[in-house]
Amino acid sequence: MSEERLRRVRDRVRPFPDFPEPGVLFRDISPLLKDPVAFRTLIDLLEDHLRASFPKIDFIAGECLDSRGFLIGPPLAQRLGIGFVPVRKKGKLPGPTESVSYSLEYGKAELEIQSDAVEPGQKVVIVDDLLATGGTMCAACELLKRLKAEILECLAVIELKSLKGSEKLDSIPFYSLLQYD
């Protein structure tokens, strides 16, 4: 991965102090999404990583709760020529679903996935824009494990290292493009 390409992405992440509450430094990817060259570079970098790491992926699963994982997952899946599976807030998906509740940084939430989203043994990469405490990512992993998917990796654009969210993923491999303390 070239430092220039990574810098193009990093330069489009802006910090917002004291959001959503005092003492929190929020990392905003909105400027990255507005810049077509930087966004394409982001998808290029993630695609390069996945192609180099895994010979076969069946689906990208993206978290669509209060994050922007669903903005990254579909274009990445499209580039890889595979499908995208949404993991959503409870009550947002039709038909039979599996659901799990979990703790967020600022409260509790519930995620769900359609019961027929993946077949047992299918290979899935879970994508999100940010890994903080790991609650949402762990919940997505739990849902895919219930469907007996093989989780190849959890992937985030940004990792907040000081919150140690990746440690909660147990034995599931984790990759982040950008890390902040």
Secondary structure, DSSP 4 states (H G I P E B T S, - for coil): --HHHHHHHHTT-EEEET-SSTT-EEEE-HHHHH-HHHHHHHHHHHHHHHHHH-S---EEEEEESSSSHHHHHHHHHHHHT-EEEEEEETTSS-SSEEEEEEEETTEEEEEEEETTSS-TT-EEEEEEEEESSSHHHHHHHHHHHHTT-EEEEEEEEEEEGGG-GGGGGTTS-EEEEEEE-
